[in-house]
């Protein structure tokens, strides 16, 4: 079971960056309305907290002006990199692509909708000293009540099916050691198979099976500035089907000793 938040030790001296290096992955699908603000805020915070950083935006087949906005952002700052899927492949596929493109030893992902405050990396980063993954949970979550109820039900369901005990499994604020996804040869770490929104549950489930340590902490959550979520009733239905399929895959892997 993931452990509760533990207050970090004293901050580093002001002359040293809190985070020596970090790769930030942002999946994006039709986020033209909010993407400029999300990138501007991320750059401001990363400049303040990090020695070396990069933002990898995975454009998951956007059909609006997201690709043009990303091209312009990359021209202004080459540390903002874009990887594009020609067609929409899903949230999990976007994350897997992004993690595979990361260069630095600390990995972080969040959404491209500016609903999370990246300054919460200040309490989160020191927790990596004693863990493999640091996962946020949304304090005072700013979503419609129906979305919050559905999320609470899903948390309980995936806990029963996969054995994952997480306070807020789908919170898009997660920080990792690079070794979480394997060594330099790509072995020994978590390998993701989920293409859609089930990916967060898979992260927890596979980490638990490998004996990895996960810490959770509260993070700020904000209402969307613009745009809208891509989660639809059909998405929920597919995720539930995939939940039971993943449970079967994990049981088969356990039998094989994979």
C-alpha positions in Angstrom: 0.0 0.0 0.0 1.4 3.4 -0.9 2.7 5.3 2.2 1.3 8.6 3.4 3.0 12.0 2.9 6.1 12.6 5.0 7.3 16.2 5.4 10.6 16.7 3.5 13.8 17.7 5.1 15.1 21.3 5.1 15.3 22.9 1.6 18.6 23.1 -0.2 20.6 26.3 0.0 19.4 29.0 -2.3 22.6 28.8 -4.4 21.8 25.3 -5.6 18.7 24.2 -7.6 16.3 22.1 -5.8 16.1 19.7 -8.7 19.4 19.1 -10.6 17.6 17.8 -13.7 14.1 16.8 -14.8 12.1 15.7 -17.8 8.5 16.8 -17.8 6.0 14.8 -19.9 2.8 16.5 -20.9 0.2 14.6 -23.0 -1.9 16.9 -25.1 -5.0 16.4 -27.2 -6.8 19.5 -28.7 -5.5 21.8 -26.0 -5.2 25.0 -28.1 -7.1 27.1 -25.6 -5.0 26.4 -22.5 -1.7 25.1 -23.8 0.1 28.5 -24.0 -0.7 29.3 -20.4 0.3 25.8 -19.3 3.6 26.0 -21.0 4.4 29.5 -19.8 3.7 28.6 -16.2 5.7 25.3 -16.5 8.7 27.2 -17.9 8.6 29.8 -15.2 8.6 27.2 -12.4 11.2 24.9 -14.0 13.5 27.9 -14.5 13.1 28.7 -10.8 13.5 25.2 -9.4 15.7 23.2 -11.8 19.3 23.1 -13.1 18.6 21.3 -16.4 15.1 20.7 -17.6 13.1 19.7 -20.7 9.3 19.6 -21.4 8.2 16.8 -23.8 4.7 17.5 -25.1 3.2 14.4 -26.7 0.7 15.7 -29.2 -1.7 12.7 -29.4 -3.2 13.4 -32.8 -4.6 16.9 -32.1 -6.9 18.3 -34.8 -6.9 21.9 -33.7 -4.0 24.4 -33.6 -2.1 22.5 -30.9 0.7 21.4 -33.4 1.3 25.0 -34.6 1.4 26.3 -31.0 3.9 23.6 -30.1 6.1 24.3 -33.1 6.2 28.0 -32.2 7.0 27.1 -28.5 9.9 24.9 -29.6 11.3 27.6 -31.8 11.3 30.0 -28.9 12.8 27.5 -26.5 14.4 24.2 -27.7 13.9 22.7 -24.3 10.3 22.4 -25.2 10.2 19.3 -27.4 7.2 17.8 -29.2 6.6 14.2 -30.1 3.5 13.8 -32.3 1.2 10.8 -32.8 -0.3 11.1 -36.3 -3.6 9.8 -34.9 -5.1 9.8 -31.4 -3.8 6.7 -29.7 -4.8 7.3 -26.1 -3.5 8.8 -22.8 -1.5 5.7 -21.8 0.2 5.5 -25.3 1.1 9.2 -25.0 2.7 8.8 -21.6 4.7 5.8 -22.8 5.9 7.7 -25.8 6.9 10.7 -23.6 8.7 8.6 -21.0 10.7 6.9 -23.8 11.8 10.3 -25.0 13.1 11.6 -21.6 16.8 12.4 -21.3 17.1 13.2 -17.6 17.3 11.1 -14.4 14.1 12.6 -12.8 10.8 12.1 -14.7 7.6 13.9 -14.0 4.3 14.0 -15.8 1.3 16.2 -15.6 -1.5 17.3 -18.0 -1.3 20.2 -20.5 -4.4 21.8 -19.0 -2.8 23.9 -16.2 -4.9 22.3 -13.5 -1.8 21.4 -11.4 0.7 23.8 -9.8 4.2 22.7 -10.6 5.5 24.4 -7.5 4.2 21.4 -5.6 7.4 19.8 -6.9 9.1 21.6 -4.0 7.7 19.2 -1.4 7.5 16.3 -3.8 11.1 16.1 -5.1 12.8 15.4 -1.7 10.5 12.4 -1.2 12.2 10.6 -4.1 15.2 10.0 -1.8 13.2 7.2 -0.1 10.8 6.2 -2.9 10.6 5.2 -6.6 7.4 7.1 -7.3 5.8 10.2 -5.7 2.1 10.5 -6.5 -0.1 13.5 -5.8 -3.6 13.4 -4.5 -5.9 16.4 -5.3 -6.6 18.4 -2.2 -9.9 20.4 -2.6 -10.4 19.0 -6.1 -11.8 21.5 -8.5 -14.0 19.3 -10.7 -17.8 19.0 -11.2 -19.3 16.8 -8.5 -20.3 14.1 -10.9 -16.7 13.8 -12.0 -15.6 13.5 -8.3 -18.1 10.9 -7.5 -17.2 8.8 -10.6 -13.5 9.1 -9.6 -14.2 7.9 -6.1 -16.1 4.9 -7.4 -13.4 4.0 -9.8 -10.7 4.3 -7.0 -12.7 1.7 -5.0 -13.3 -0.6 -8.1 -9.7 -0.7 -9.3 -8.6 -1.3 -5.7 -10.8 -4.4 -5.6 -9.8 -5.6 -9.0 -6.1 -4.8 -9.1 -5.3 -4.5 -5.4 -4.1 -1.0 -5.9 -4.6 1.2 -2.8 -4.2 4.8 -3.8 -6.0 7.8 -2.5 -6.3 9.4 -6.0 -5.1 6.9 -8.5 -5.7 9.1 -11.6 -4.1 12.3 -10.3 -1.9 13.7 -13.1 1.0 14.7 -10.8 3.5 11.9 -10.6 7.3 12.0 -10.1 9.7 9.1 -10.8 13.2 8.0 -10.6 14.4 7.1 -14.1 15.0 3.6 -12.8 11.3 3.2 -12.3 11.1 2.4 -16.0 14.2 0.2 -16.1 17.9 0.5 -16.5 19.9 1.7 -19.5 19.1 -1.5 -21.3 15.3 -1.0 -20.7 15.0 -4.0 -18.4 14.1 -4.3 -14.7 11.5 -1.6 -14.5 7.9 -1.0 -15.2 6.7 -1.6 -18.7 3.3 -0.1 -19.6 0.8 -1.8 -21.8 -2.3 0.3 -21.3 -3.2 2.6 -24.1 -5.9 4.7 -22.4 -6.8 6.1 -19.0 -6.1 2.9 -17.2 -2.4 3.6 -17.3 -2.4 5.2 -13.9 -3.8 2.1 -12.3 -1.2 0.0 -14.2 1.6 2.2 -12.9 0.6 1.5 -9.3 -0.1 -2.2 -9.9 3.2 -3.0 -11.7 5.2 -1.0 -9.2 3.6 -2.9 -6.3 4.5 -6.2 -8.0 8.1 -5.2 -8.3 8.3 -4.1 -4.7 8.8 -0.5 -5.4 8.0 2.2 -2.8 5.3 4.8 -3.5 4.7 7.9 -1.5 1.7 10.1 -1.8 1.3 13.8 -1.0 -1.5 16.4 -1.3 -1.2 18.8 -4.3 -3.1 21.9 -5.4 -5.8 21.3 -8.0 -7.4 24.1 -10.1 -10.4 24.4 -12.3 -9.7 24.4 -16.1 -8.8 27.8 -17.5 -10.3 26.8 -20.9 -11.0 23.9 -23.1 -12.7 20.7 -21.9 -11.8 17.3 -20.7 -11.6 14.4 -23.3 -13.2 11.9 -20.9 -16.6 10.8 -22.2 -19.1 8.1 -21.1 -17.7 5.8 -23.9 -14.2 6.4 -22.4 -15.4 5.3 -19.0 -16.9 2.1 -20.5 -13.7 1.2 -22.3 -11.6 1.8 -19.2 -13.8 -0.6 -17.2 -13.4 -3.3 -19.8 -9.7 -2.8 -19.9 -9.5 -2.9 -16.1 -10.6 -6.5 -16.0 -8.4 -7.3 -19.0 -5.4 -5.9 -17.2 -6.2 -7.9 -14.1 -6.2 -11.1 -16.3 -2.8 -10.0 -17.9 -1.2 -9.5 -14.5 -2.5 -12.8 -13.1 -1.0 -14.6 -16.2 2.3 -12.8 -15.7 2.3 -13.8 -12.1 1.8 -17.4 -13.0 4.7 -17.2 -15.5 6.8 -15.4 -13.0 7.2 -12.4 -15.4 
